[in-house]
Amino acid sequence: MSKNYAAFLKHPVFKVASQIVTEQNLEAYVIGGFVRDLILERPSKDIDIVVVGSGLDLAKLCADKLRVKKVSFFHNFGTAQFKYKDLDVEFVGARKESYRSDSRKPLVENGTLADDQNRRDFTINAMALSLHASNFGDLIDPFNGMSDLEKGIIRTPLDPDTTYSDDPLRMMRAIRFATQLDFKIESKSLQAILDNSERLDIISVERTMDECNKIILSAQPSRGFKLLHSTKLLQRFFPEMTDLCGIETINGKTHKDNFYHTLEVLDNISENTDNLWLRWAAILHDIAKPPTKRFDHETGWTFHGHEDLGARMTPRIFKRLKLPLDHKMKYVQKLVRLHLRPIALVKGSVTDSAIRRLLNEAGDDIDDLMTLCNADITSKNEFKVKKYRKNFELVMEKLKAVEEKDRIRNFQPPVSGEMIMQTFNLGPCAEIGTIKSRIKEAILEGEIPNEPEEAIKLMLKIADELGLTLVNHPTFAK
């Protein structure tokens, strides 16, 4: 007996579409991700309606009935789209597809519902619910997608080798769905991804990264990256990350596998933030360890300077992966550059001066930096982790205390360049930079408080040492 989901199709869009479809004696179905998420009881705001006939005509009729004024028509693709309340609704005519080897763009012709379901990427995305009144809500599931949902399996409707070769982006989607839903990819399908991994090269970087970012934003992104690595997809677009893989032993001393360490840090940070770019900072924090790896017979393995080189690598990686090169990249770059600083404070003595410098450099990103560094505390030695976390809490307390006392975050010295110029009747010159720099250092070192009176006193003293003549005595706002 066919399963029926009429009780779940209460939204006005479905009622209106059903009325029109029945009056016009059309075949139309809700299909794809909305049906999958409906059965999984996951929220979904994207409705795909496939009609045997013109998707454009049905979209216009539904929009008129729902009093939607703006409808986007894409005549070349035979699709139309509109927003209704909180939903994105898309209409498309049922179609049959065929592919060329050098492109993921198919040759399209009109087709039946069966043709349309055949072209779907996975069985769990090929299920459809009828909108005709005669069988409203009936599930059409030719590939046993319901069974795969219940078993937690990602499987292609047709031969996976053909499915992935035709549209290689489906390989990224398979891993993305497996990660988001915590499903397994069928073994035959997994082998087909490995066999077709080189085909990913015909996909635009933007589309690949759109799927990659969805993996990064999942609850446990390490699952996705392990699948990307084992299927050789990761090295097609992100070789710097696969370079982190592996361990080496010399004289009985072994360094940890930085790929799996990075994934552990990524999972750790994902428990505390949904910020995509903070998660990217976790991915890139050790990205320069391979080129900085050295073996010292006394100290063992070292990665000196990997934080600075990693920060320099960040813009190049973002540019190649077509990620934003604006403030988001600079934010990630800053966190990569500073990620060892709090750890160094945890290991050593925590001076007010070191705290002030960290606060000044990190600015408003200090909390995110501390979240990253806390996630970076990983070890198989539970005692070691507990000790680090306890010390880490002390650093956090010290940060708060120093910030409250000295107001160092994002601070600029109380004495401006303009004040120095007016006080000593100077034009632009090196002496101005010298005075400002020394005042800033004095504040950071705790030699003077972060207050105008003390800063002006020091300015006059430094100016005297430099042989500058006082012309206008400075004033400051009380």
N, C-alpha and C positions, 0 to 999 in steps of 0.2 A: 504493500500500500504506500502511495506517495505521501511524503511528509508535507504538511501544510503550515505556512507561517503567516497566514492572513492576520492573525491577532497582533503581529508585530509591525504590520504595515499601516499604522494609524495616521501617519503624517499626511497633511493635506495634499502634498505633492503626489503621493501614491493614489489617493482617492480621485483626484482630478485626472491623473494619467489613466487610471482604470476606466473612468467614465468615458473619456474620449476614445480610448482604444476599443472599448466595447461598442460604442456608437458607430465607429468607423470600421468595425470588424477587422481590426489589425492584430498582429502578433507583436507584443512588446513585453520586455522582461527587465526586472532589476537584476544586475549581474555583477560579478567580480567582488572587489574588496568589501563593499557594503554588506553583501550577503555573508561573506566569511566572518566579518566582525559582528554581525547580528547574531550568528550562531555561537560565536565565542564570547558574546556579551561584552564586547569591547566597544568603546565610543567611536563613532565614525560620522564625519560631516560631509563625505563625498558620496553622492549617489550617481551611479552609472546606469542609464536606461538604454537598452539596445532594442531597436525595432526592425522587424522585417519589412523594409521599405525605407522611407525618408525620415531620418532623424531630425532634419531641419524643420520639416512640416509639423511633426509631433511637438517639437520644442516650442514653436510659435503658438500652436493651439493651447498648450499647457500654460505658457506665459500669459496669454490673453485671459485665460480663465482665472489664473491666480493674480491677475493685475500686476504682473511684473513688467516694468517699463523697459528695462535694459536687457537685451539678449545678444550675446556674441555669437555670430555665425562664422564658421570656418568652412567655406564652400569647398575648398580644395581637399579637405579631409572628410567632408560629409558629416561634420559634428556641429553641435550648438551647445551653448552653456549659459546658465544664468544662476544668480544667487537668489535664494528665497529664505528669508529669515536667517537662520544660522547654517543653512546647507548650501553646498555647491552642487548643482544638478547638471549633468551632462547627458546629451542625447546623441546617439550614433546609429547609423543604419547597420544592420548585420552585414558582415563582410567576410570575404575569403581572401587569403593573402598568399603570395609567393615571393621568394627572396632571391636576390643576386648575391654572389659570394663576397663582393667588395663593399656591401652596404647593408645596414640594418633597416633601411627604409624599404618596405615591401611594395610589391605591385598589388593593387587592391581592386577587387571587383565585388559586386553585390553578391550576398550569400544568404544562407539560411541560419537559423539559430545554431544548428549543429556545426556549420562552417565556422561560426563565430566562436563557439566553445572550443573547437579544435585549435584555433589560433592563440588561445589563452596560454599564459606562461606556466601556471601550476594548477593541479586539480582543485586545490582549495580556492582558487580564484576563477574557476570555470563554472561554478554553480550559479543557477539562475532561478528567480522566482517570477511566476507568471503574473501579469497585470490584467489579463482579460477576466471579466466577471465570471465566466463559466468555470474557471479553475484558478481564481485569484489566490495568490500565496502558495500555490503548489511548487515544490522544489523539483527542478530539472537538473539531474546530477549524473550525466553519462559516464563520468570517470571515477565515481566513488570518492568524490572530494570530502563528503561527510565522514566516511571511514578514515580518510587520511587526517582530517581534523581531530577525530577522536583518538587516533594513535599518535598524533604529533609528528606527521611525516610531510616533507616537501618532496613532491613528485611531479613530473611533467605529464600532461595529458597524452602526448605522442612521444615518439622516440627522443630521449633527451639529447642525443648527439645532434640530431637535426634541429631540435628546439634551440639549443645554445649556439650552434653554428649560424643559424638564421639570424638570431638577435642576441649577440654576446652580452648585452646589458642584463639579460635574464640571469646570467651567472652571478652577477653582483646582487641582483634582487633575491635569488635563491638564498644566498648567505645572509642578506639583510633580514628576510622573513624568518629564517632559522634562528637568527640572533634575537630578533624582537619577540618572537612567539615561543622561544625556547623549544624549537622543533628540531628533529634530525632530518638531514637530507638523505634521501634514499641512496643506497650504495651505488647503484647503476648511474644515477644522476650525478653523484659526487665524482665518479670516474670520468663521466662525460665533461664535467667542468675542467678537470685536470687536462683531459685530452684536447680541449678547445681553448685553453687559457690564452694562447697567443692571439686568438681572435678578438680579445678585449682591445687590442690596439686600434681597431677600426671605430671604437666608440669614443666620442668626444670626452675630453678630460672633465668638462663640467658635469656631464651626466654620470660619469664614474664617481666623481667626488660627491655628488648629491646622494648617491646610495651609500658611499663611505661615511658621510656625515650622519646619516640615519643609523648606521651601525654604531658609530661613536656615541650617539645619544641614547642608545638602548641601555637597559638596566645593567647588563653585564657584557660590555663591548669586547672583552677578551675572547669570548666564544667566536665572534665574527672574525677577529684578526687571526685566530688560530686556523680557521677555515680558509681565509684568504691566503694564508701562508702555505698551508698544506696543498692547496689547489694551484699554487704558483701564480695566482692572480696578483698578489701583493707586489711581487717583484716587477710586474708589468708597469705599475704606475707609482710605486713608492719603494724603490730599491734601497734607499737609505735606511728604511726600517728593517728590511730583511738582512741588511749588513750587520745588524745588532745580534743576529743569531749566532749561537755556538759558544763553546768554551775552549780554553787552551790551558794546558798544564806544562809548567817548566819547574824542574827541581821540586816536584811535589806540591807546587803552589798553583792553584786554579782560581781563575776569576769567574764570577757568576755569569750566567747567560743573560745578557742585557736585554734581549728581546722579551723573554718571559718576565724579567724584572719590570720592564716598562709596562707590560700588560697588567701586572699585579698593581702597579701604581695607578694605572688607568681605572681599574676596577675599584680600587680604594677611593679614588677621588670621585668616582661616579656615585658612590653612596652618599656623598655630601653636596653635590652640585649638579645642576642640569645645564650649566654654562658651557656651551660648545667650545669656546675658545680657551677656557680653563682646562677642559679635557684635552684640547690640542697641546697645551703647555705640558701636560703630563706625557703625551706621546713624544714630544720633542725634547724633553728635559735632558735626556742622555744621548741624543741623536749623534753627537760628535765623539762618542766614546771609541768607535772603531778607528778613526784616524788619529786619535791621541793615545792609543794604547801602547804602553811601553812596559818592559820587564826589567826590574832592578833586582840584582841578586841579594841585596840586603832587605829591601822593603817589599819586594814582590811586584805585583801588577799595579800600575798607576795609569791614571787618565787625566794628567795635569792639563788644565786649561780647557777641558771639554765644555764647560759652561760658556766661556767666551766664544769658542769656535762654534758651538751650537747656536748661540745668538746670531753669529754672522751667517750661519747656514739658513736660518729661518726665513729671511726674505727670498732667497733663491728657491727654497722648497715651496713657499706660498705662491710664488710667481709661476712655477712650473705646474703646480696643481690647480692653478686658476682660483686660488683662495683670495679673499680680499687683502689688498696691500695697504689698507688705511690704518686707522687706530687699532683695529682688531689684531693685525699682524704685529704692530709695535707693542701691544699689550703682551702677546705671546712671547715676543723676543725679549722683553724686559724680564718676564718670569723665568725664562730659560737662563738668562744671564745671572739672575740673582738666586737661583734655586738652591745653591750650596750655602749661602750666607747664614740662614737660620740654623742649618744643620751644624755649621762650624761653631755657632754660638752654643748649641746644645752640647757639643763635645768639649768646648773649652770654658774659660771663665767669662761670665757675661758682664761686660763693663757698660756703663751708661754711654760712653763714647761710641762703642760699637753699635749699641741700640739706636742712638741718634742718627748715625750714618745710614743704618738700614732703613729707618723710618723716612729719612730724607730722600733716599734713592727710590724706595718702593712707592712712596706717596699714598694715594688712595687705593692702590692695589696691594697694600700690605696684608690685608685679611686673606685675599686670594693666594698670595704668596705663601702664607702660613698654612693654608689648606693644602696647597701642593706639597709643601715640605713635610707635612704630617702624613700625607699619603705615601711619601717617598721612604718612610721608615718601614722597611721590609727586611725580614730575616727569618731563617728557619729556627733560629735560637730565640725562643719565647722570652727568656730572661733579658736578653739584649734589647728586644723590642720594648718590653715594659720599662726598662731603665731609660731608654731614649725618650719614650712618651712622657715619663715623669719629668725629665729634664726639659722637654719641649714645653710642658705646661708652665714651668718656671720662666722660660723665655717669654711666653705669652703674657704672663703676669707683669714681667719687667717692661715689656713693650707698652702695656696699658699705663703703667705708672709713669714712665718717662714721657709718654705722649701727653698725659694730663699735666705734668709738671712743666715741660719745655715747649710744647706745641710745635714740634719739629716737622710733622708730616707736611710735605709740599711747601716748607717755609722758604721765604726769601729774606736775606739779611735786612734788618730794620733800616740800614743806611743804603740808599739808592745811588746809582751812578749820577743821577741829576743833582742830588744833594751834594755829592763830592765836588762836582764841577762848579756849583754855585759857591760853595764854601771856600774854595781855593782859586776861583776864577780860571778854571781849566777848560780847554777844549778836549775832544776825544784823545786819550793817550793811555799808555800802558799802566801808568800809576793808578788809574781808576780801578782797573782790573785787579791790581795787586792789593789795594785796600779792601775791596769787596771780598776777595778770596781769603785774606787773612782774618777778616771779621767772621766770615762763615766758618772757617776752620776753628776759630776760638770758641764759637757757639757749639759746634759739633763736639769739640773736645771737652766742653764743660768749663772752659776757662772763664767765660763770662755768660750770664743768663741771656736768653733770647728776648732782650728788652732794649728799646731805643736809647735810653740814657747811657747804658753801659757800652752800647755799640758806638755811640758818638764819642765817648771818652777814648775808646780804642782807636777810632778813626783819627782823632787829633794827634794821638801818640804816634801812630804809624806815619802820618803825614809829616810830623816833625823829623822822624828818622829819615824820611825821603827828601827832606829839605824843601818842603812845600810851604808857601806863605799863606797864612790865614787872612782872608779878605772879608768874608761875611760869616759871623758866628751862626752855626746851624740851630734851627728850632725844630721841635717835633710836637705833634698833637698830643695833648694830655689825655 
